[in-house]
Amino acid sequence: MKRSGILFVLSAPSGGGKSTLLKLLTVEDRFVYSISCTTRAPRPGEVDGTDYHFLTVDDFQKRVAAGEFLEHAEVHGNFYGTLRKNVESSLADGYDVLMDVDIQGAAQIKTNADAALHAAIADVFLMPETMEILEKRLNKRGTETPEQLAVRLRNAEVEMAAWVHYRYRIISGSPQDDLINFRAIMLAERMRTERLKIS
């Protein structure tokens, strides 16, 4: 038996627990993590080519014009995108791919994907139970100015309403709870009969 690659699409509002979950998932060696491109400046400790591909706005726009992105969007005043070639080649080779994208990017992927790519998608929305919890998390993080924090909170209200458009929703608890729940989804998706092929 061979199994086709699965495209795990993970979205969350800023401060929703996504970055912590992704760090915990790095010990999972059965998927390829899709590194996004961004025009925002690196945060302390972030490494180009590991956390993101940090691009200039001009370089990003040239790649958009060349059709290199599977999805791209402007979020919080910066551009983000996923390179199409890397994702499609990994899925074709039977590898699962984990993508970290906002709700705009997830919608683009689901709308514009060809039949094979669309069948590969398993999309998951991670969110705190309330806006109050989200605000506490963002304040604790301390990486944004008050103005940036206000923008992220306004955007989060819209983002959190989008969970109904995803196959799965995880209400964020402790980092370990989020990891257990996400891995349960990964396991279930890997056992779906329509993903299995007789070699």
N, CA and C of each residue as an Amber inpcrd file, in Angstrom:
protein
   597
   0.8370000  -1.1930000   0.0000000   0.0000000   0.0000000   0.0000000
   0.8780000   1.2510000   0.0000000   0.4960000   2.1870000  -0.8270000
   1.1200000   3.5060000  -0.8010000   0.0440000   4.5200000  -0.4570000
   0.4700000   5.6250000   0.1350000  -0.4790000   6.6590000   0.5080000
  -0.0820000   7.9610000  -0.1540000  -1.0780000   8.6840000  -0.6530000
  -0.8060000   9.9900000  -1.2540000  -0.4820000  11.0000000  -0.1600000
   0.2690000  12.0210000  -0.5240000   0.6380000  13.0520000   0.4350000
  -0.5540000  13.8750000   0.8720000  -0.5510000  14.3240000   2.1180000
  -1.6210000  15.1400000   2.6800000  -1.0950000  16.5570000   2.8930000
  -1.9110000  17.5340000   2.5360000  -1.5520000  18.9290000   2.7480000
  -2.2870000  19.4290000   3.9900000  -1.5830000  19.4300000   5.1230000
  -2.1560000  19.9350000   6.3720000  -2.0360000  21.4560000   6.3870000
  -3.1750000  22.1310000   6.3630000  -3.2140000  23.5920000   6.3450000
  -3.6450000  24.0660000   7.7360000  -2.7500000  24.7330000   8.4400000
  -3.0110000  25.1850000   9.8050000  -3.1400000  26.7050000   9.8370000
  -4.2700000  27.1780000  10.3640000  -4.4920000  28.6180000  10.5240000
  -4.8740000  28.9160000  11.9660000  -4.5890000  30.1500000  12.3790000
  -4.9480000  30.6050000  13.7270000  -4.8280000  32.1160000  13.7510000
  -5.5760000  32.7820000  14.6190000  -5.3460000  34.2180000  14.7900000
  -3.9880000  34.4450000  15.4330000  -3.4600000  35.6510000  15.2810000
  -2.1920000  35.9880000  15.9200000  -2.3270000  35.8070000  17.4240000
  -1.4240000  35.0130000  18.0120000  -1.4940000  34.7150000  19.4400000
  -2.3550000  33.5130000  19.7680000  -2.8120000  32.8050000  18.7330000
  -3.7130000  31.6700000  18.9420000  -3.0430000  30.3830000  19.3580000
  -1.7160000  30.3440000  19.3700000  -0.9940000  29.1440000  19.7830000
  -0.3410000  28.3840000  18.6460000  -0.4060000  28.9450000  17.4390000
   0.1070000  28.2530000  16.2600000   1.6210000  28.0690000  16.2930000
   2.3540000  29.1330000  16.6230000   3.8260000  29.0400000  16.6300000
   4.3150000  28.0100000  17.6400000   3.6930000  27.9840000  18.8190000
   4.0690000  27.0030000  19.8430000   3.7900000  25.5890000  19.3610000
   2.6280000  25.3900000  18.7410000   2.2870000  24.0670000  18.2170000
   3.2750000  23.6340000  17.1480000   3.6410000  24.5380000  16.2590000
   4.5840000  24.1980000  15.1910000   5.9410000  23.7970000  15.7480000
   6.3810000  24.4780000  16.8000000   7.6660000  24.1140000  17.4190000
   7.6050000  22.7150000  18.0200000   6.4890000  22.3840000  18.6510000
   6.3410000  21.0450000  19.2300000   6.2630000  19.9730000  18.1460000
   5.7190000  20.3340000  16.9940000   5.5770000  19.3720000  15.8980000
   6.8830000  19.1140000  15.1550000   7.9260000  19.8820000  15.4410000
   9.1840000  19.6800000  14.7290000   9.8000000  18.3210000  15.0310000
   9.3820000  17.6930000  16.1240000   9.8980000  16.3520000  16.4190000
   9.1990000  15.2890000  15.5680000   8.1060000  15.6610000  14.9160000
   7.3820000  14.7520000  14.0230000   8.1380000  14.6990000  12.7010000
   8.7110000  13.5310000  12.3620000   9.5870000  13.4480000  11.1920000
   8.8660000  12.9050000   9.9600000   7.5410000  12.8440000  10.0050000
   6.8230000  12.2560000   8.8830000   6.0980000  13.2950000   8.0450000
   6.5400000  14.5260000   8.0980000   5.9920000  15.5260000   7.2030000
   7.0730000  16.5320000   6.8230000   6.7970000  17.2640000   5.7580000
   7.6620000  18.3450000   5.3090000   7.0010000  19.6400000   5.7410000
   7.7290000  20.5060000   6.4340000   7.1740000  21.7880000   6.8300000
   7.4150000  22.7970000   5.7140000   6.3370000  23.3900000   5.2390000
   6.4270000  24.3850000   4.1790000   6.8210000  25.7270000   4.7820000
   7.9950000  26.2070000   4.4230000   8.4850000  27.4820000   4.9500000
   7.9300000  28.6130000   4.0880000   7.2020000  29.5050000   4.7220000
   6.5790000  30.6150000   4.0020000   7.5910000  31.7110000   3.6940000
   7.2480000  32.5100000   2.7030000   8.0050000  33.7210000   2.4000000
   7.2940000  34.9000000   3.0510000   8.0530000  35.8990000   3.4830000
   7.4460000  37.1030000   4.0640000   8.3240000  38.3220000   3.8100000
   7.6630000  39.4780000   3.7940000   8.4100000  40.7320000   3.6520000
   8.6080000  41.4200000   5.0000000   8.0840000  40.8360000   6.0820000
   8.2840000  41.4680000   7.3860000   9.7020000  41.2230000   7.8840000
  10.1400000  42.0670000   8.7950000  11.4820000  41.9260000   9.3640000
  11.5280000  40.7160000  10.2900000  12.6700000  40.0180000  10.3570000
  12.7860000  38.8830000  11.2820000  12.6360000  39.3200000  12.7330000
  11.9640000  38.4880000  13.5340000  11.8960000  38.7270000  14.9690000
  13.1620000  38.1650000  15.5980000  13.4750000  38.5710000  16.8280000
  14.6760000  38.0490000  17.4890000  14.6800000  36.5210000  17.5090000
  15.7900000  35.9380000  17.0610000  15.9360000  34.4860000  17.0600000
  15.4830000  33.8000000  15.7870000  14.7440000  34.4980000  14.9170000
  14.2910000  33.8810000  13.6680000  15.4400000  33.7990000  12.6640000
  15.4610000  32.6910000  11.9060000  16.5430000  32.4330000  10.9640000
  15.9700000  32.3340000   9.5530000  16.5820000  33.0510000   8.6220000
  16.1580000  33.0040000   7.2210000  16.3450000  31.5940000   6.6650000
  15.3020000  31.0700000   6.0350000  15.3670000  29.7260000   5.4710000
  14.9420000  28.6400000   6.4380000  14.7960000  28.9950000   7.7150000
  14.3360000  28.0460000   8.7240000  12.9480000  28.4280000   9.2290000
  12.8170000  29.6860000   9.6660000  11.5150000  30.1720000  10.1400000
  10.6870000  30.7150000   8.9820000  11.3080000  31.5180000   8.1500000
  10.7070000  32.1010000   6.9510000  11.7910000  32.3010000   5.9100000
  11.3680000  32.5170000   4.6560000  12.2430000  33.0750000   3.6350000
  11.9410000  34.5700000   3.6530000  12.8740000  35.3800000   4.1400000
  12.6470000  36.8180000   4.2500000  13.0210000  37.4830000   2.9240000
  12.0190000  38.1070000   2.2960000  12.1910000  38.7170000   0.9850000
  11.9340000  40.2140000   1.0460000  12.5020000  40.9410000   0.0820000
  12.1300000  42.3410000  -0.0840000  10.7620000  42.3940000  -0.7600000
  10.0980000  43.5190000  -0.6510000   8.7940000  43.6870000  -1.3040000
   8.9330000  43.5180000  -2.8100000  10.0050000  44.0640000  -3.3830000
  10.2240000  43.9710000  -4.8250000  10.3900000  42.5160000  -5.2690000
  11.1980000  41.7540000  -4.5540000  11.4050000  40.3470000  -4.8910000
  10.1000000  39.5610000  -4.7480000   9.3470000  39.8540000  -3.6970000
   8.0710000  39.1710000  -3.4860000   7.1300000  39.4330000  -4.6600000
   7.0140000  40.6920000  -5.0720000   6.1080000  41.0410000  -6.1680000
   6.5290000  40.3980000  -7.4870000   7.8290000  40.2620000  -7.7170000
   8.3130000  39.5890000  -8.9260000   7.8920000  38.1180000  -8.9240000
   7.9430000  37.4760000  -7.7580000   7.5350000  36.0740000  -7.6630000
   6.0250000  35.9250000  -7.8410000   5.2620000  36.8990000  -7.3600000
   3.8120000  36.8920000  -7.5880000   3.5330000  36.9530000  -9.0840000
   4.1960000  37.8830000  -9.7790000   3.9920000  38.0640000 -11.2200000
   4.3800000  36.8150000 -12.0070000   5.3690000  36.0840000 -11.4980000
   5.8250000  34.8650000 -12.1770000   4.9620000  33.6550000 -11.8460000
   3.9740000  33.8140000 -10.9540000   3.0790000  32.7180000 -10.5970000
   3.7270000  31.6640000  -9.7140000   4.7220000  32.0610000  -8.9250000
   5.4660000  31.0960000  -8.1150000   4.7690000  30.7150000  -6.8100000
   3.7550000  31.5020000  -6.4130000   3.1130000  31.2490000  -5.1210000
   1.8420000  30.4180000  -5.2680000   1.6940000  29.4560000  -4.3860000
   0.4550000  28.6920000  -4.2740000  -0.6230000  29.5760000  -3.6590000
  -0.2200000  30.4200000  -2.7370000  -1.1020000  31.4170000  -2.1220000
  -0.2280000  32.5570000  -1.6520000  -0.8350000  33.7450000  -1.5910000
  -0.1270000  34.8880000  -1.0230000  -1.1510000  35.9010000  -0.5500000
  -0.7690000  36.6890000   0.4400000  -1.6950000  37.6680000   1.0050000
  -0.9160000  38.7430000   1.7360000  -1.5850000  39.8750000   1.9320000
  -1.0420000  40.9290000   2.7800000  -1.7180000  40.8250000   4.1410000
  -0.9140000  40.6720000   5.1850000  -1.4270000  40.5010000   6.5410000
  -0.6700000  41.4410000   7.4740000  -1.4120000  42.2360000   8.2430000
  -0.8140000  43.1730000   9.1970000   0.2210000  44.0840000   8.5260000
  -0.0240000  44.4410000   7.2590000   0.8630000  45.3570000   6.5540000
   2.0780000  44.7200000   5.9150000   2.1920000  43.3910000   5.9690000
   3.3070000  42.6730000   5.3410000   2.7690000  41.6110000   4.3980000
   3.6100000  41.1820000   3.4410000   3.2140000  40.1460000   2.4950000
   3.7360000  38.7810000   2.9460000   2.9030000  37.7620000   2.7350000
   3.2560000  36.3770000   3.0480000   2.8560000  35.5040000   1.8610000
   3.5980000  34.4290000   1.6400000   3.2410000  33.5290000   0.5470000
   3.9240000  32.1800000   0.6590000   3.3540000  31.1960000  -0.0560000
   3.8780000  29.8290000  -0.0580000   4.2960000  29.4580000  -1.4680000
   5.5260000  29.0130000  -1.6360000   6.0190000  28.6420000  -2.9550000
   5.3590000  27.3520000  -3.4400000   4.7420000  27.4130000  -4.6040000
   3.9790000  26.3110000  -5.1750000   4.8360000  25.0700000  -5.4400000
   6.0020000  25.2660000  -6.0190000   6.8420000  24.1410000  -6.4590000
   7.1990000  23.2070000  -5.3090000   7.5740000  23.7840000  -4.1660000
   8.0010000  22.9680000  -3.0260000   6.8700000  22.0800000  -2.5140000
   5.6680000  22.6500000  -2.4190000   4.5170000  21.8990000  -1.9070000
   4.1200000  20.7970000  -2.8690000   3.9710000  21.1290000  -4.1290000
   3.4840000  20.1520000  -5.1060000   4.4580000  18.9900000  -5.3050000
   5.7560000  19.2730000  -5.2790000   6.7280000  18.1900000  -5.4810000
   6.7570000  17.2520000  -4.2770000   6.6140000  17.7950000  -3.0610000
   6.6040000  16.9490000  -1.8610000   5.3760000  16.0450000  -1.8470000
   4.2050000  16.5950000  -2.1620000   2.9770000  15.7940000  -2.1980000
   3.0700000  14.7030000  -3.2560000   3.6210000  15.0390000  -4.4150000
   3.7530000  14.0670000  -5.5050000   4.6540000  12.9030000  -5.1130000
   5.6330000  13.1820000  -4.2420000   6.5460000  12.1320000  -3.7680000
   5.9760000  11.3550000  -2.5790000   4.7330000  11.6630000  -2.1740000
   4.0820000  10.9270000  -1.0970000   4.3440000  11.4550000   0.2940000
   4.9440000  12.6490000   0.3900000   5.2200000  13.2330000   1.6990000
   4.0390000  14.1090000   2.1490000   3.7510000  14.1000000   3.4380000
   2.7730000  15.0240000   3.9870000   3.4400000  16.3820000   4.1540000
   2.6850000  17.4310000   3.8740000   3.1990000  18.7960000   3.9700000
   2.3830000  19.5530000   5.0060000   3.0570000  20.2660000   5.8970000
   2.3970000  21.0880000   6.9020000   2.6040000  22.5490000   6.5460000
   1.4810000  23.2610000   6.3490000   1.5310000  24.6770000   5.9980000
   0.9310000  25.5200000   7.1100000   1.5540000  26.6560000   7.3640000
   1.1020000  27.6230000   8.3560000   0.6650000  28.8580000   7.5660000
  -0.6600000  29.0430000   7.4040000  -1.1550000  30.1660000   6.5980000
  -2.3170000  30.8610000   7.2980000  -2.5370000  32.1180000   6.9450000
  -3.6680000  32.8650000   7.4860000  -4.9380000  32.4570000   6.7380000
  -6.0770000  33.0360000   7.1350000  -7.3530000  32.6310000   6.5390000
  -7.4460000  33.0090000   5.0620000  -6.7840000  34.1100000   4.6630000
  -6.7920000  34.4820000   3.2500000  -6.0540000  33.4330000   2.4160000
  -4.8950000  33.0270000   2.9090000  -4.1050000  32.0330000   2.1800000
  -4.8090000  30.6990000   2.0970000  -5.4260000  30.2850000   3.1970000
  -6.1530000  29.0120000   3.1970000  -7.3010000  29.0470000   2.1920000
  -8.0200000  30.1720000   2.1430000  -9.1340000  30.3070000   1.1950000
  -8.6410000  30.2570000  -0.2430000  -7.4910000  30.8870000  -0.5180000
  -6.9220000  30.8450000  -1.8710000  -6.5640000  29.4290000  -2.2820000
  -5.9400000  28.6960000  -1.3660000  -5.5450000  27.3200000  -1.6750000
  -6.7700000  26.4760000  -2.0100000  -7.8070000  26.5790000  -1.1680000
  -9.0070000  25.7560000  -1.3580000  -9.7840000  26.1570000  -2.6080000
  -9.7460000  27.4260000  -2.9590000 -10.4870000  27.9120000  -4.1200000
  -9.7660000  27.6130000  -5.4270000  -8.4400000  27.7730000  -5.4310000
  -7.6750000  27.6980000  -6.6720000  -6.9670000  26.3750000  -6.9150000
  -7.0550000  25.4500000  -5.9660000  -6.3320000  24.1830000  -6.1090000
  -6.9340000  23.3320000  -7.2200000  -6.0650000  22.5960000  -7.9260000
  -6.5830000  21.6290000  -8.8870000  -7.1570000  20.4490000  -8.1100000
  -7.7690000  19.5030000  -8.8220000  -8.4900000  18.4070000  -8.1500000
  -7.5800000  17.5960000  -7.2290000  -6.3660000  17.2940000  -7.6930000
  -5.4480000  16.4740000  -6.8900000  -5.0170000  17.2070000  -5.6230000
  -4.7120000  18.4870000  -5.7610000  -4.2850000  19.2680000  -4.5990000
  -5.4530000  19.4590000  -3.6320000  -6.6300000  19.7050000  -4.1660000
  -7.8080000  19.8910000  -3.3190000  -8.0950000  18.6320000  -2.4980000
  -7.9250000  17.4670000  -3.1120000  -8.1610000  16.2000000  -2.4010000
  -7.1340000  15.9670000  -1.2980000  -5.9680000  16.6000000  -1.4190000
  -4.8970000  16.4100000  -0.4350000  -5.0940000  17.2460000   0.8210000
  -5.9680000  18.2370000   0.7770000  -6.0830000  19.2090000   1.8710000
  -6.7880000  18.6460000   3.0970000  -6.1990000  18.9020000   4.2600000
  -6.8430000  18.6850000   5.5620000  -6.5910000  19.9690000   6.3440000
  -7.6010000  20.8370000   6.4270000  -7.3940000  22.1470000   7.0250000
  -7.8880000  22.1890000   8.4660000  -7.0820000  22.8680000   9.2980000
  -7.3030000  22.9030000  10.7480000  -7.2300000  24.3440000  11.2370000
  -8.2240000  24.7500000  12.0240000  -8.2100000  26.0900000  12.6130000
  -8.0030000  25.9690000  14.1200000  -6.9730000  26.6370000  14.6140000
  -6.6270000  26.6300000  16.0380000  -6.9930000  27.9900000  16.6310000
  -7.7540000  27.9860000  17.7290000  -8.1970000  29.2640000  18.2920000
  -8.4010000  29.1740000  19.7950000  -8.1780000  30.2860000  20.4970000
  -8.5060000  30.3000000  21.9230000 -10.0210000  30.3420000  22.0880000
 -10.4710000  30.0640000  23.2830000 -11.9150000  30.0090000  23.5150000
 -12.5710000  31.3830000  23.4560000 -11.8480000  32.4330000  23.8730000
 -12.4240000  33.7810000  23.8940000 -11.4000000  34.8120000  23.4200000
 -11.8950000  36.0080000  23.0540000 -11.0260000  37.1190000  22.6850000
 -10.2100000  37.5870000  23.8830000 -10.7740000  37.4620000  25.0840000
 -10.0530000  37.8860000  26.2900000  -8.7920000  37.0490000  26.4910000
  -8.9080000  35.7410000  26.2500000  -7.7410000  34.8600000  26.3740000
  -6.6990000  35.2330000  25.3290000  -7.1680000  35.5120000  24.1130000
  -6.2550000  35.9010000  23.0380000  -5.5070000  37.1810000  23.3890000
  -6.2130000  38.1710000  23.9130000  -5.5700000  39.4390000  24.2670000
  -4.5150000  39.2340000  25.3500000  -4.8010000  38.3880000  26.3260000
  -3.8170000  38.0950000  27.3740000  -2.5640000  37.4520000  26.7810000
  -2.7590000  36.5310000  25.8300000  -1.6080000  35.8690000  25.2020000
  -0.7550000  36.8750000  24.4290000  -1.4040000  37.7570000  23.6900000
  -0.6530000  38.7440000  22.9070000   0.0930000  39.7120000  23.8150000
  -0.5320000  40.1200000  24.8960000   0.1440000  41.0160000  25.8470000
   1.3430000  40.3320000  26.4890000   1.1830000  39.0640000  26.8060000
   2.2720000  38.3020000  27.4410000   3.4470000  38.1360000  26.4850000
   3.1320000  37.9840000  25.1930000   4.1890000  37.7980000  24.1920000
   5.0940000  39.0110000  24.1120000   4.5070000  40.1950000  24.1570000
   5.2790000  41.4280000  24.2070000   6.1140000  41.7280000  22.9840000
   5.6900000  41.2730000  21.7930000   6.4840000  41.4920000  20.5750000
   5.9150000  42.6020000  19.6990000   4.7620000  43.1750000  20.0850000
   4.1370000  44.2100000  19.2780000   4.0000000  45.5140000  20.0520000
   3.9970000  46.6190000  19.3260000   3.7010000  47.9210000  19.9220000
   2.2010000  47.9620000  20.2370000   1.7390000  48.9070000  21.0600000
   0.3020000  49.0130000  21.3230000  -0.5270000  49.1660000  20.0430000
   0.0160000  49.9000000  19.0680000  -0.7010000  50.0890000  17.8080000
  -0.7990000  48.7700000  17.0390000   0.3180000  48.0410000  16.9740000
   0.3230000  46.7430000  16.2940000  -0.6090000  45.7570000  16.9960000
  -0.6250000  45.8020000  18.3130000  -1.4950000  44.9210000  19.0890000
  -2.9620000  45.2010000  18.7820000  -3.3130000  46.4810000  18.6700000
  -4.6970000  46.8510000  18.3580000  -5.1110000  46.3240000  16.9860000
  -4.2010000  46.3980000  16.0110000  -4.4840000  45.8850000  14.6570000
  -4.6850000  44.3760000  14.7000000  -3.8200000  43.6770000  15.4130000
  -3.9190000  42.2190000  15.4940000  -5.2260000  41.7750000  16.1700000
  -5.6450000  42.5110000  17.1830000  -6.9000000  42.1660000  17.8680000
  -8.1080000  42.4050000  16.9680000  -8.0810000  43.5110000  16.2080000
  -9.1830000  43.7680000  15.2650000  -9.2430000  42.6760000  14.2040000
  -8.0770000  42.3210000  13.6750000  -8.0310000  41.2690000  12.6520000
  -8.4520000  39.9200000  13.2230000  -8.1110000  39.6710000  14.4810000
  -8.4230000  38.3840000  15.1110000  -9.9180000  38.1410000  15.1950000
 -10.6970000  39.1930000  15.3880000 -12.1550000  39.0210000  15.4520000
 -12.6890000  38.4620000  14.1470000 -12.1670000  38.9650000  13.0270000
 -12.5680000  38.4670000  11.7080000 -12.0470000  37.0500000  11.5010000
 -10.7820000  36.8330000  11.8550000 -10.1600000  35.5300000  11.6540000
 -10.8680000  34.4350000  12.4470000 -11.2220000  34.7170000  13.6870000
 -11.8290000  33.6880000  14.5300000 -13.2220000  33.2900000  14.0480000
 -13.8820000  34.1740000  13.3030000 -15.1970000  33.8320000  12.7440000
 -15.0750000  32.8830000  11.5610000 -13.8510000  32.7100000  11.0380000
 -13.6450000  31.8850000   9.8360000 -13.5120000  30.3930000  10.1340000
 -13.5330000  29.9980000  11.3990000 -13.3290000  28.5800000  11.7270000
 -14.3600000  27.6710000  11.0580000 -15.5500000  28.2030000  10.7630000
 -16.6140000  27.3780000  10.1630000 -16.2570000  26.9050000   8.7600000
 -15.2400000  27.5100000   8.1380000 -14.8450000  27.1360000   6.7790000
 -13.7310000  26.0850000   6.7620000 -13.3890000  25.5570000   7.9130000
 -12.3210000  24.5590000   8.0200000 -12.9170000  23.1910000   8.3600000
 -12.2180000  22.1390000   7.9670000 -12.6780000  20.7850000   8.2790000
 -12.5990000  20.5060000   9.7710000 -11.5390000  21.0110000  10.4310000
 -11.3320000  20.7680000  11.8590000 -11.1330000  22.0850000  12.6070000
 -11.5880000  22.0910000  13.8670000 -11.3180000  23.2270000  14.7560000
 -10.7730000  22.6740000  16.0670000  -9.6910000  23.2780000  16.5420000
  -9.1300000  22.9360000  17.8490000  -9.2490000  24.1640000  18.7430000
  -9.9060000  24.0090000  19.8870000  -9.9240000  25.0730000  20.8930000
  -8.6260000  24.9480000  21.6900000  -7.7900000  25.9550000  21.5840000
  -6.4570000  25.9100000  22.1770000  -6.5230000  25.8550000  23.7010000
  -5.7970000  24.8940000  24.2570000  -5.6420000  24.7790000  25.7050000
  -4.1820000  24.9240000  26.0480000  -3.6270000  23.9330000  26.7240000
  -2.1870000  23.9400000  26.9790000  -1.4770000  23.5350000  25.6890000
  -0.1950000  23.8830000  25.5360000   0.5450000  23.4460000  24.3510000
   0.4880000  21.9320000  24.1450000   0.5550000  21.1630000  25.2240000
   0.5040000  19.7020000  25.1060000  -0.8660000  19.2320000  24.6240000
  -1.9320000  19.8750000  25.1000000  -3.2810000  19.5260000  24.6300000
  -3.4220000  19.8010000  23.1370000  -2.9110000  20.9450000  22.6970000
  -2.9880000  21.2930000  21.2710000  -2.2300000  20.2750000  20.4290000
  -1.0670000  19.8480000  20.9180000  -0.2600000  18.8660000  20.2030000
  -0.9980000  17.5310000  20.0950000  -1.5850000  17.0660000  21.1880000
  -2.3260000  15.8000000  21.1840000  -3.4880000  15.8690000  20.2010000
  -4.2320000  16.9640000  20.2170000  -5.3800000  17.1000000  19.3250000
  -4.9680000  17.1660000  17.8640000  -3.8940000  17.9020000  17.5740000
  -3.4520000  17.9960000  16.1860000  -2.9320000  16.6570000  15.6850000
  -2.1880000  15.9560000  16.5220000  -1.6830000  14.6450000  16.1090000
  -2.8180000  13.6370000  15.8930000  -3.9050000  13.7660000  16.6480000
  -5.0650000  12.8930000  16.4390000  -5.6570000  13.1350000  15.0550000
  -5.7150000  14.3920000  14.6360000  -6.2110000  14.7210000  13.2980000
  -5.2760000  14.1560000  12.2370000  -3.9740000  14.3120000  12.4450000
  -2.9990000  13.7860000  11.4850000  -3.1510000  12.2750000  11.3320000
  -3.3090000  11.5870000  12.4480000  -3.4390000  10.1340000  12.4100000
  -4.6980000   9.7150000  11.6600000  -5.8210000  10.3780000  11.9630000
  -7.0840000  10.0380000  11.2950000  -6.9970000  10.2740000   9.7930000
  -6.4060000  11.3990000   9.3940000  -6.2870000  11.7000000   7.9660000
  -5.3990000  10.6810000   7.2540000  -4.3650000  10.2100000   7.9220000
  -3.4610000   9.2410000   7.3070000  -4.1010000   7.8690000   7.1270000
  -5.1970000   7.6040000   7.8520000  -5.8630000   6.3050000   7.7430000
  -7.0920000   6.3350000   6.8340000  -7.4170000   7.4990000   6.2610000
  -8.5710000   7.5730000   5.3780000  -8.3350000   6.7030000   4.1420000
  -9.3090000   5.8740000   3.8270000  -9.1340000   4.8870000   2.7430000
  -8.9030000   5.5410000   1.3920000  -9.4990000   6.7130000   1.1420000
  -9.3240000   7.3380000  -0.1710000  -7.9080000   7.8600000  -0.4010000
  -7.1070000   7.8860000   0.6730000  -5.7110000   8.3140000   0.5060000
  -4.7820000   7.1380000   0.2330000  -5.3020000   5.9140000   0.3080000
  -4.4770000   4.7240000   0.1030000  -4.5480000   4.2480000  -1.3340000
  -3.3920000   3.8050000  -1.8200000  -3.3040000   3.2860000  -3.1940000
  -2.5760000   1.9500000  -3.1560000  -3.0490000   1.0040000  -3.9630000
  -2.3690000  -0.2960000  -4.0720000  -1.2150000  -0.1270000  -5.0320000
  -0.0230000  -0.4390000  -4.5560000   1.1880000  -0.2530000  -5.3870000
   1.3520000  -1.4000000  -6.3690000
